[in-house]
Amino acid sequence: MAQDDFDLDQDNEQAQVAGTRRVADEAITVVASGTAQQVSETGQSISVIGANEIAAVQGPDPTRVLERLPGVSLARSGPLGSQTSLFVRGANSQQVVVTLDGVRLADVASPSGGFDFGTLMTGGIDKIELLRGSNSVVWGSDAIGGVLALTSAQVDGVRAGIEYGANDTLTADATLGTQGSSYGLTVSGGHFRSDGISAYAPGTEADGFRQWHGSLRGFASLADNISLVAAARYADSRVEFDGFQPPTFSFADTPEYQTTRQGSGRIGLDYDTGSTALKLGLAYSDTGRDYFDNAASSAPNFATSGRSWRADFSGKADLTDSVTLNFGADSEWTKFSTSFDPENDARLSSAHVLLAYHAGGLHLSAGARVDDHDRFGTHWTFGANGAYELAENLRLRAAYGEGFKAPTLYQLYGFGGNVALRPETSKAYEAGLEYGDRSGSRHLAVTLFRRDSRHLIDYVWPTGYFNTGRTRAEGVEVEAGWAMTNQLRARAAYSHVKATDRVTGKDLPRRPRNTLSAGLDWEAPLAGLQLGADLRFAGDSYDDRGNFTRLDSYGLLTLRASLPLGERFELYGRVENVTDTDYQTVAGYGTYGRSAFVGVRAKW
């Protein structure tokens, strides 16, 4: 996508001559303050990936897109659809807020209350924003490691695609929409199925995955400056997995599978005059899971159900030309039950303010949040960040952020539950130097960071859950991008993350200290043919908290190509793991070897 980025940079230079500047959508973020602002106006580490880059990477698996970003590592327990954990700067996967169109996607019935990325496909998603670092002032509970905001497409027309490849894998997606000056409605849907691979690495029985998913997003102007907005998503998944069967209870091929039903949505009112913006909304999220073992019974042997309702109010007011006030309040009610646990619920209400100053190349923000939980009581969170333009396109950044994570319903009321638990907390520091931005033709960012987390909730056998954990994550991130010519662009992201348990001194499991992502994109002088290569390297790590089982380092190479067929169609293909590398991200679990895929996309 070098040409797109270069064209944008040329447009910016021409616009500056006329006294204006076009700002790319990839340079706008909401994860810093909860309202739209330029990434360059915050001292926090934020990366934004747009629709063009998502399409260029190809395929339904969003982890291949996320792994391009610094500070990110992932672990998957088997084939696509299996439990997939995202670690941001070494934080637990459950310590990252995940939203889609403003709706939180956490599974409140799971023991740690996180989101399983194995159930997420890229179909219909047009933008990904990742904030790395604690930011509970704006985002509340779970924002210890960071915030991942996903935005679905809004189109005027039709987009569709179909892809087929290794392991009898078929992906089909379609997005259609209509827009006018006062309304817009976009509907997306898709299907994925694959025979998969064995979740048990030495196994011979493939474990498949299938999913149906659909979403909608729309708005309608009700009056001047007032709009009705709505978004919804539903996904129905089935994934097979391997387990530990009696009498030996050793890991092996088993006929087990899991079904997951996820529904979420939000409806709200937006008021925006430019200098003042207000948002009022009501969101709902529901996740139900059933687990089956065909060797024992056709009925589910375990089931979970988690639901949340969230009322939110937020706003922004320009107090002067250079001073802005962001504020908000929300109240969330969550409920869960399992086959063995009766229905229980919890309530969490909060309010926050964030004061910002923007003038003369200086950008400062500071704020506070208060949360009230019906179990642990009141908790305060603080944060501040700043950026200063040392020269044109060169910025010095620094941030301090606090995070917290409320005890999950399972930790409070499930097996080993403890209603006296306190929230997990963190204090995070970072400083960096950045030239340009990720969406431009030249970009370089270097960031030093540290995060200390306390009161982490661990299960202490055989008693139950307690606030016993303490961890530290520190390191450096480097991200670079360079459009060397109109047709050739290179990118790279390197991270050194030392994440340790401060009680034992051991490395946290499945967090490689060193990761590298690099790539090249080239537009050939032949009918718009585009060629790309992506390299992903992950260093050694450990699979367990005692650091007894080592996960060896590995490198994966992907080659991809796309060719436009007229104005409406595009033929594309890729080969993943070109060198057929044998590797694992979770000990004992299988991973894909060399795999080829081909597809076609259309738009009109």
C-alpha positions as CSV (number, residue, x, y, z in Angstrom):
1,M,0.0,0.0,0.0
2,A,2.9,2.3,-0.6
3,Q,1.2,4.2,-3.3
4,D,-1.8,5.1,-1.1
5,D,0.4,6.4,1.6
6,F,2.6,8.3,-0.8
7,D,-0.4,9.9,-2.5
8,L,-1.7,11.0,0.9
9,D,1.7,12.6,1.7
10,Q,1.6,14.5,-1.6
11,D,-1.9,15.7,-1.0
12,N,-0.8,17.0,2.4
13,E,2.1,18.9,0.9
14,Q,-0.1,20.5,-1.7
15,A,-2.8,21.3,0.9
16,Q,-0.2,23.0,3.1
17,V,0.6,25.4,0.2
18,A,-3.1,26.4,0.2
19,G,-3.0,26.8,4.0
20,T,-4.9,23.6,4.9
21,R,-4.0,20.0,5.6
22,R,-5.8,16.8,4.8
23,V,-5.7,14.4,7.8
24,A,-5.8,10.7,7.1
25,D,-8.4,8.6,8.9
26,E,-5.4,6.5,10.1
27,A,-4.1,9.6,11.9
28,I,-7.3,10.0,14.0
29,T,-8.0,8.1,17.2
30,V,-10.6,7.9,19.9
31,V,-8.7,5.6,22.3
32,A,-6.7,8.5,23.9
33,S,-9.5,10.6,25.3
34,G,-12.7,8.8,24.2
35,T,-13.4,11.5,21.5
36,A,-11.8,11.9,18.1
37,Q,-8.4,13.6,18.0
38,Q,-5.2,13.4,16.0
39,V,-2.7,10.8,17.2
40,S,0.0,13.5,17.3
41,E,-1.9,15.4,19.9
42,T,-1.4,12.8,22.6
43,G,1.7,11.6,24.6
44,Q,0.4,8.0,24.6
45,S,1.6,5.2,22.3
46,I,-1.2,4.7,19.8
47,S,-1.1,2.8,16.5
48,V,-4.0,3.0,13.9
49,I,-4.5,0.5,11.1
50,G,-6.8,1.4,8.3
51,A,-9.0,-0.5,5.8
52,N,-6.3,-0.5,3.1
53,E,-3.7,-2.2,5.3
54,I,-6.2,-4.7,6.6
55,A,-7.1,-5.7,3.1
56,A,-3.4,-5.9,2.0
57,V,-2.6,-8.3,4.8
58,Q,-5.4,-10.6,3.5
59,G,-7.4,-13.3,5.2
60,P,-9.9,-13.5,8.1
61,D,-7.4,-13.8,11.0
62,P,-7.0,-10.4,12.7
63,T,-4.0,-11.6,14.7
64,R,-1.9,-11.4,11.6
65,V,-2.7,-7.7,11.4
66,L,-2.2,-7.0,15.1
67,E,1.2,-8.7,15.1
68,R,2.5,-5.9,12.9
69,L,2.3,-3.5,15.8
70,P,5.1,-3.1,18.5
71,G,4.6,-4.4,22.0
72,V,2.2,-7.1,20.8
73,S,2.5,-10.9,21.1
74,L,-0.2,-13.6,20.8
75,A,-0.7,-17.2,21.9
76,R,-3.2,-19.6,20.3
77,S,-4.2,-23.1,21.6
78,G,-4.5,-24.9,18.2
79,P,-6.2,-24.0,15.0
80,L,-8.2,-20.9,14.0
81,G,-11.1,-20.5,16.3
82,S,-9.2,-21.8,19.4
83,Q,-8.6,-19.8,22.5
84,T,-6.4,-16.8,21.4
85,S,-4.7,-14.5,23.9
86,L,-3.4,-11.0,23.1
87,F,-0.5,-9.7,25.2
88,V,0.1,-5.9,25.1
89,R,3.5,-4.9,26.6
90,G,3.4,-8.2,28.6
91,A,0.0,-7.6,30.3
92,N,-2.4,-10.4,30.7
93,S,-4.8,-10.8,27.8
94,Q,-7.8,-10.0,30.1
95,Q,-6.2,-6.7,31.0
96,V,-6.9,-5.1,27.6
97,V,-10.2,-3.4,26.8
98,V,-11.7,-4.5,23.5
99,T,-14.5,-2.6,21.8
100,L,-16.3,-2.8,18.5
101,D,-18.2,0.3,17.5
102,G,-18.1,1.5,21.1
103,V,-19.4,-1.8,22.6
104,R,-17.2,-3.8,25.0
105,L,-16.7,-7.4,23.9
106,A,-15.5,-9.0,27.1
107,D,-17.0,-12.4,28.1
108,V,-18.1,-11.6,31.7
109,A,-18.8,-15.3,32.4
110,S,-15.2,-16.4,31.8
111,P,-13.0,-16.8,34.9
112,S,-10.8,-13.8,34.0
113,G,-13.4,-11.8,32.1
114,G,-11.4,-11.3,28.9
115,F,-12.2,-11.4,25.2
116,D,-11.3,-14.5,23.2
117,F,-9.8,-13.3,19.9
118,G,-10.4,-16.8,18.4
119,T,-14.0,-15.7,17.8
120,L,-13.1,-12.5,15.9
121,M,-12.9,-12.4,12.1
122,T,-11.8,-9.3,10.1
123,G,-14.8,-9.3,7.8
124,G,-16.6,-6.0,8.0
125,I,-13.9,-4.3,10.1
126,D,-12.3,-1.2,8.6
127,K,-10.2,0.3,11.3
128,I,-8.1,-0.9,14.3
129,E,-6.7,1.3,17.0
130,L,-4.4,0.1,19.7
131,L,-3.3,2.1,22.7
132,R,-0.4,0.5,24.6
133,G,-0.3,1.5,28.3
134,S,-2.6,1.9,31.2
135,N,-5.6,4.3,30.6
136,S,-8.3,3.5,33.1
137,V,-9.0,7.3,33.5
138,V,-11.0,7.2,30.2
139,W,-11.7,3.5,29.8
140,G,-12.2,2.2,33.4
141,S,-11.9,-1.4,34.4
142,D,-9.6,-3.7,32.4
143,A,-7.5,-0.9,30.8
144,I,-4.2,-2.0,32.5
145,G,-2.4,-3.2,29.4
146,G,-4.1,-1.0,26.9
147,V,-7.2,-0.5,24.7
148,L,-8.1,-2.1,21.4
149,A,-10.9,-0.3,19.5
150,L,-12.4,-1.9,16.3
151,T,-14.6,0.1,13.9
152,S,-16.8,-1.6,11.4
153,A,-17.2,-0.3,7.8
154,Q,-19.6,2.4,6.6
155,V,-20.0,2.1,2.8
156,D,-22.2,3.4,0.0
157,G,-22.3,0.4,-2.3
158,V,-21.4,-3.2,-2.1
159,R,-18.1,-5.0,-1.2
160,A,-17.8,-8.8,-1.3
161,G,-15.1,-11.4,-1.3
162,I,-14.5,-15.2,-1.3
163,E,-11.3,-17.0,-0.4
164,Y,-10.3,-20.7,-0.5
165,G,-7.2,-22.5,0.6
166,A,-5.3,-24.9,2.8
167,N,-7.2,-27.4,5.1
168,D,-10.3,-26.9,3.0
169,T,-10.7,-23.4,4.3
170,L,-13.4,-21.2,2.9
171,T,-14.1,-17.6,3.8
172,A,-17.0,-15.5,2.3
173,D,-17.9,-12.0,3.3
174,A,-20.2,-9.3,2.0
175,T,-20.8,-5.7,3.1
176,L,-23.5,-3.4,1.6
177,G,-24.6,0.0,2.6
178,T,-26.4,3.2,1.6
179,Q,-25.6,6.7,2.7
180,G,-27.0,10.2,2.3
181,S,-26.4,13.5,3.8
182,S,-28.7,12.7,6.8
183,Y,-28.6,8.9,7.1
184,G,-26.5,5.9,6.6
185,L,-26.9,2.1,7.1
186,T,-24.3,-0.6,6.5
187,V,-24.9,-4.3,6.9
188,S,-22.1,-6.9,6.9
189,G,-22.1,-10.7,7.0
190,G,-19.9,-13.6,6.5
191,H,-19.2,-17.3,6.9
192,F,-15.9,-19.1,7.7
193,R,-15.3,-22.9,7.8
194,S,-12.1,-24.9,7.9
195,D,-11.1,-28.5,8.5
196,G,-8.3,-27.1,10.6
197,I,-5.4,-28.9,12.2
198,S,-5.1,-31.1,15.3
199,A,-5.1,-29.0,18.5
200,Y,-2.9,-31.7,20.0
201,A,0.4,-31.1,18.2
202,P,1.2,-34.8,17.5
203,G,-2.4,-35.7,16.8
204,T,-3.9,-37.1,13.6
205,E,-7.5,-35.9,14.0
206,A,-8.1,-32.4,12.6
207,D,-10.1,-30.0,14.7
208,G,-12.3,-27.8,12.6
209,F,-13.8,-24.4,13.0
210,R,-16.9,-22.7,11.5
211,Q,-18.5,-19.3,12.2
212,W,-21.4,-17.3,10.9
213,H,-21.3,-13.6,11.7
214,G,-23.2,-10.4,10.9
215,S,-23.2,-6.8,11.9
216,L,-24.9,-3.5,11.2
217,R,-24.0,0.1,11.8
218,G,-26.1,3.2,11.0
219,F,-27.0,6.7,11.8
220,A,-29.9,9.1,11.1
221,S,-30.1,12.9,11.7
222,L,-33.1,13.8,13.8
223,A,-32.5,17.5,13.9
224,D,-29.7,20.0,13.5
225,N,-26.5,18.6,15.2
226,I,-28.5,15.6,16.7
227,S,-28.1,12.1,15.3
228,L,-29.4,8.7,16.3
229,V,-26.7,6.1,16.1
230,A,-26.8,2.3,16.3
231,A,-24.5,-0.7,16.0
232,A,-25.0,-4.5,16.5
233,R,-23.0,-7.7,16.0
234,Y,-23.8,-11.4,16.2
235,A,-21.5,-14.4,15.8
236,D,-22.2,-18.1,16.1
237,S,-19.1,-20.3,16.3
238,R,-18.2,-23.9,16.7
239,V,-14.7,-25.1,17.3
240,E,-13.3,-28.6,17.9
241,F,-10.5,-29.1,20.5
242,D,-8.5,-31.8,22.1
243,G,-8.4,-32.6,25.9
244,F,-7.4,-34.8,28.7
245,Q,-9.5,-38.0,28.7
246,P,-9.6,-40.6,31.5
247,P,-8.1,-42.9,32.7
248,T,-4.7,-41.4,32.0
249,F,-5.8,-37.8,31.7
250,S,-3.0,-37.1,29.3
251,F,-3.3,-34.6,26.4
252,A,-4.5,-36.4,23.3
253,D,-7.0,-36.3,20.3
254,T,-10.5,-36.2,21.7
255,P,-14.0,-35.7,20.1
256,E,-14.7,-32.5,22.1
257,Y,-16.0,-29.2,20.8
258,Q,-17.4,-25.9,22.0
259,T,-20.1,-23.6,20.6
260,T,-20.2,-19.9,21.3
261,R,-22.9,-17.3,20.7
262,Q,-22.0,-13.7,20.9
263,G,-24.4,-10.8,20.6
264,S,-23.8,-7.1,21.2
265,G,-25.2,-3.8,20.3
266,R,-25.5,-0.1,21.2
267,I,-28.1,2.6,20.5
268,G,-27.4,6.2,21.3
269,L,-27.9,9.9,20.6
270,D,-25.0,12.2,19.4
271,Y,-25.0,16.0,19.7
272,D,-22.2,17.9,18.0
273,T,-21.8,21.6,17.3
274,G,-18.1,21.5,16.8
275,S,-17.1,23.2,20.0
276,T,-19.4,21.0,22.1
277,A,-20.1,17.3,21.7
278,L,-22.4,15.0,23.8
279,K,-23.0,11.3,23.6
280,L,-25.7,9.2,25.4
281,G,-26.0,5.5,24.8
282,L,-27.2,2.1,26.0
283,A,-25.1,-1.0,25.2
284,Y,-25.8,-4.7,25.7
285,S,-23.5,-7.7,25.4
286,D,-24.2,-11.4,25.7
287,T,-21.9,-14.4,25.4
288,G,-23.1,-18.0,25.9
289,R,-20.9,-21.1,25.6
290,D,-21.6,-24.8,25.6
291,Y,-19.0,-27.5,25.8
292,F,-19.6,-31.0,24.4
293,D,-17.8,-34.4,24.7
294,N,-19.2,-36.8,22.1
295,A,-17.4,-39.7,23.8
296,A,-19.6,-39.2,26.9
297,S,-22.9,-37.6,25.8
298,S,-24.5,-35.6,23.0
299,A,-25.7,-33.1,25.6
300,P,-23.4,-30.3,26.8
301,N,-21.3,-31.2,29.8
302,F,-20.7,-27.6,30.8
303,A,-22.3,-24.2,29.9
304,T,-21.7,-20.6,30.7
305,S,-23.7,-17.4,30.2
306,G,-22.6,-13.8,30.7
307,R,-24.5,-10.6,30.1
308,S,-23.8,-6.9,30.6
309,W,-25.8,-3.7,30.3
310,R,-24.0,-0.4,30.1
311,A,-25.4,3.1,30.1
312,D,-22.9,5.8,29.1
313,F,-22.8,9.5,28.8
314,S,-19.7,11.4,27.6
315,G,-18.9,14.8,26.2
316,K,-16.3,17.3,25.1
317,A,-16.4,21.1,25.5
318,D,-13.9,23.7,24.1
319,L,-13.5,26.0,27.1
320,T,-11.2,28.3,25.2
321,D,-9.3,28.1,21.8
322,S,-6.6,26.0,23.5
323,V,-8.4,24.3,26.5
324,T,-10.7,21.3,26.1
325,L,-12.7,19.5,28.8
326,N,-13.6,15.8,28.2
327,F,-16.0,14.2,30.7
328,G,-18.1,11.1,31.1
329,A,-20.1,8.9,33.4
330,D,-21.3,5.3,33.0
331,S,-23.0,2.5,34.9
332,E,-22.5,-1.2,34.1
333,W,-24.5,-4.2,35.4
334,T,-23.1,-7.6,34.7
335,K,-24.6,-11.1,35.3
336,F,-23.3,-14.6,34.9
337,S,-24.1,-18.2,35.6
338,T,-22.6,-21.6,34.7
339,S,-23.7,-25.2,35.0
340,F,-22.3,-25.3,38.5
341,D,-22.7,-21.7,39.6
342,P,-26.0,-20.0,40.3
343,E,-26.8,-16.6,38.7
344,N,-24.9,-13.7,40.3
345,D,-24.4,-10.1,39.4
346,A,-22.4,-6.9,40.1
347,R,-22.7,-3.2,39.5
348,L,-19.9,-0.7,38.6
349,S,-20.6,3.0,38.2
350,S,-18.1,5.7,37.4
351,A,-17.4,9.3,36.4
352,H,-14.3,10.9,34.9
353,V,-12.9,14.3,33.7
354,L,-9.9,15.0,31.4
355,L,-8.6,18.5,30.9
356,A,-6.5,19.1,27.8
357,Y,-4.3,22.0,26.5
358,H,-3.3,22.4,22.8
359,A,-1.3,25.4,21.6
360,G,2.0,26.2,19.9
361,G,3.0,22.6,19.4
362,L,2.4,21.7,23.0
363,H,-0.3,19.1,24.0
364,L,-1.0,18.3,27.6
365,S,-3.8,16.2,29.2
366,A,-4.5,15.2,32.7
367,G,-7.5,13.6,34.4
368,A,-9.1,11.5,37.1
369,R,-11.7,8.9,37.5
370,V,-13.8,7.5,40.4
371,D,-15.4,4.1,40.3
372,D,-17.9,2.6,42.7
373,H,-18.3,-1.1,42.8
374,D,-21.0,-2.8,44.9
375,R,-18.3,-5.2,46.3
376,F,-14.9,-3.4,46.7
377,G,-16.3,0.1,47.1
378,T,-14.7,3.3,45.7
379,H,-11.5,3.4,43.6
380,W,-9.7,6.5,42.2
381,T,-7.5,6.5,39.0
382,F,-5.3,9.2,37.7
383,G,-3.3,9.9,34.5
384,A,-1.5,12.5,32.5
385,N,0.4,12.7,29.2
386,G,2.0,15.3,27.0
387,A,3.6,15.8,23.6
388,Y,5.8,18.6,22.3
389,E,6.7,19.4,18.7
390,L,10.5,19.9,18.7
391,A,10.6,20.5,15.0
392,E,8.3,19.9,12.1
393,N,6.9,16.3,12.4
394,L,9.3,15.6,15.3
395,R,7.6,15.1,18.7
396,L,8.7,14.3,22.2
397,R,6.1,12.2,24.1
398,A,5.6,11.2,27.7
399,A,2.8,9.6,29.7
400,Y,1.8,8.4,33.1
401,G,-1.3,6.2,33.4
402,E,-3.0,4.2,36.0
403,G,-5.1,1.2,35.4
404,F,-7.4,-1.1,37.3
405,K,-9.4,-4.3,36.7
406,A,-12.4,-5.1,38.8
407,P,-12.7,-8.7,40.1
408,T,-14.7,-10.8,37.7
409,L,-18.0,-12.4,38.6
410,Y,-16.4,-15.8,38.5
411,Q,-13.6,-14.7,40.8
412,L,-16.2,-13.3,43.2
413,Y,-18.8,-16.1,43.1
414,G,-17.5,-19.0,41.1
415,F,-15.4,-22.0,42.2
416,G,-13.0,-20.7,44.8
417,G,-14.7,-17.3,44.7
418,N,-13.8,-14.6,47.2
419,V,-16.2,-11.6,47.7
420,A,-13.4,-9.7,49.6
421,L,-11.2,-9.3,46.5
422,R,-9.9,-5.8,45.6
423,P,-9.3,-4.6,42.1
424,E,-6.0,-5.3,40.3
425,T,-4.1,-2.0,39.8
426,S,-1.2,-0.7,37.7
427,K,1.0,2.3,37.3
428,A,2.6,2.8,33.8
429,Y,5.3,5.2,32.6
430,E,6.6,5.9,29.1
431,A,8.6,8.4,27.1
432,G,9.4,8.5,23.5
433,L,10.5,10.4,20.4
434,E,8.5,10.2,17.2
435,Y,9.0,11.5,13.7
436,G,6.0,11.6,11.3
437,D,3.1,9.2,11.8
438,R,2.3,5.7,10.8
439,S,0.0,6.8,8.0
440,G,2.6,9.0,6.4
441,S,5.5,8.3,4.0
442,R,8.2,8.5,6.7
443,H,7.8,7.4,10.3
444,L,10.1,6.5,13.2
445,A,9.1,6.1,16.8
446,V,11.2,4.9,19.8
447,T,9.5,4.4,23.2
448,L,10.7,3.4,26.6
449,F,8.1,2.0,29.0
450,R,7.5,0.4,32.4
451,R,4.4,-0.8,34.1
452,D,4.1,-2.1,37.7
453,S,1.0,-4.1,38.5
454,R,-0.2,-5.0,42.0
455,H,-3.0,-6.9,43.8
456,L,-3.3,-9.2,40.8
457,I,-5.8,-11.9,41.4
458,D,-4.4,-15.5,41.4
459,Y,-6.0,-18.8,42.2
460,V,-4.2,-20.2,45.3
461,W,-4.7,-23.9,45.4
462,P,-6.7,-25.3,47.1
463,T,-8.2,-22.3,48.9
464,G,-9.4,-20.0,46.1
465,Y,-8.8,-16.5,44.6
466,F,-6.7,-13.9,46.4
467,N,-4.9,-10.6,45.6
468,T,-1.4,-12.0,45.7
469,G,0.2,-11.2,42.3
470,R,2.8,-8.5,41.5
471,T,4.3,-8.1,38.1
472,R,6.6,-5.7,36.2
473,A,6.9,-5.1,32.4
474,E,9.5,-2.9,31.0
475,G,11.3,-2.4,27.7
476,V,11.6,-0.6,24.4
477,E,9.6,-0.4,21.3
478,V,10.8,0.8,17.8
479,E,8.5,1.3,14.9
480,A,9.5,2.5,11.4
481,G,7.9,3.0,8.0
482,W,9.4,4.4,4.8
483,A,8.0,5.0,1.3
484,M,11.3,4.6,-0.5
485,T,9.7,5.3,-3.9
486,N,6.2,5.8,-5.2
487,Q,6.0,2.0,-5.6
488,L,8.0,0.6,-2.7
489,R,7.4,0.8,1.0
490,A,9.1,-0.8,3.9
491,R,8.0,-1.2,7.5
492,A,9.4,-2.7,10.8
493,A,8.4,-3.0,14.4
494,Y,10.7,-4.3,17.1
495,S,9.9,-4.8,20.8
496,H,12.0,-5.9,23.8
497,V,9.5,-6.6,26.6
498,K,10.8,-8.0,29.9
499,A,7.6,-9.2,31.8
500,T,8.3,-10.8,35.2
501,D,6.5,-12.0,38.2
502,R,7.9,-9.9,41.1
503,V,7.0,-12.5,43.7
504,T,9.1,-15.4,42.0
505,G,11.4,-13.4,39.7
506,K,10.3,-15.7,36.8
507,D,9.3,-14.6,33.3
508,L,5.6,-14.4,32.7
509,P,4.4,-17.3,30.5
510,R,4.1,-17.0,26.7
511,R,5.6,-13.5,26.5
512,P,8.7,-13.6,24.3
513,R,11.2,-10.9,25.3
514,N,12.0,-10.1,21.7
515,T,9.6,-9.8,18.8
516,L,10.1,-8.3,15.3
517,S,7.7,-7.7,12.5
518,A,8.9,-6.4,9.1
519,G,7.5,-6.1,5.6
520,L,7.8,-4.8,2.1
521,D,5.1,-3.8,-0.3
522,W,5.8,-3.2,-4.0
523,E,3.6,-2.1,-6.8
524,A,5.0,-3.6,-10.0
525,P,4.9,-1.7,-13.3
526,L,2.5,-4.3,-14.7
527,A,-1.3,-3.7,-14.6
528,G,-1.4,-2.7,-11.0
529,L,0.2,-5.9,-9.7
530,Q,1.1,-5.6,-6.0
531,L,3.5,-7.9,-4.2
532,G,4.2,-8.1,-0.5
533,A,6.2,-9.9,2.1
534,D,5.8,-10.1,5.8
535,L,8.3,-11.5,8.4
536,R,7.4,-12.3,12.0
537,F,10.0,-13.3,14.5
538,A,9.3,-14.2,18.2
539,G,12.1,-15.0,20.6
540,D,12.3,-17.7,23.3
541,S,9.7,-17.7,26.0
542,Y,8.3,-20.0,28.7
543,D,5.0,-21.8,28.7
544,D,4.5,-22.0,32.4
545,R,4.9,-19.7,35.4
546,G,7.7,-21.8,36.9
547,N,9.7,-21.4,33.7
548,F,10.2,-25.2,33.3
549,T,8.9,-25.6,29.7
550,R,10.6,-23.5,27.1
551,L,9.0,-22.3,23.9
552,D,11.7,-22.0,21.2
553,S,12.1,-18.9,19.1
554,Y,10.7,-19.0,15.5
555,G,10.3,-16.9,12.4
556,L,7.4,-16.9,9.9
557,L,7.4,-15.6,6.4
558,T,4.3,-14.7,4.3
559,L,4.3,-13.8,0.6
560,R,1.3,-12.2,-0.9
561,A,0.1,-10.7,-4.2
562,S,-2.9,-8.9,-5.6
563,L,-4.0,-8.0,-9.1
564,P,-6.9,-5.7,-10.1
565,L,-9.2,-7.2,-12.8
566,G,-10.8,-4.0,-14.1
567,E,-12.2,-1.4,-11.8
568,R,-14.5,-3.7,-9.8
569,F,-12.6,-6.9,-9.2
570,E,-9.3,-8.0,-7.6
571,L,-7.6,-11.3,-7.6
572,Y,-5.3,-12.0,-4.6
573,G,-3.4,-14.8,-3.0
574,R,-0.8,-15.6,-0.3
575,V,1.4,-18.3,1.1
576,E,1.8,-18.3,4.9
577,N,4.7,-19.9,6.7
578,V,6.6,-20.2,3.4
579,T,9.5,-22.1,5.0
580,D,7.1,-24.6,6.7
581,T,8.6,-23.8,10.2
582,D,7.7,-26.0,13.1
583,Y,6.8,-23.8,16.1
584,Q,4.4,-23.5,19.1
585,T,2.9,-20.5,20.9
586,V,1.4,-22.8,23.5
587,A,3.3,-26.0,24.5
588,G,1.8,-29.2,23.1
589,Y,-0.6,-27.4,20.7
590,G,-0.5,-27.5,17.0
591,T,0.3,-24.7,14.6
592,Y,-0.1,-24.4,10.8
593,G,2.6,-25.4,8.4
594,R,3.0,-24.0,4.9
595,S,-0.5,-22.9,3.7
596,A,-1.7,-21.3,0.5
597,F,-4.8,-19.3,-0.2
598,V,-6.4,-17.6,-3.2
599,G,-9.4,-15.3,-3.3
600,V,-11.3,-12.6,-5.2
601,R,-12.8,-9.3,-4.0
602,A,-15.4,-7.2,-5.7
603,K,-16.9,-3.7,-5.1
604,W,-19.5,-1.6,-6.9
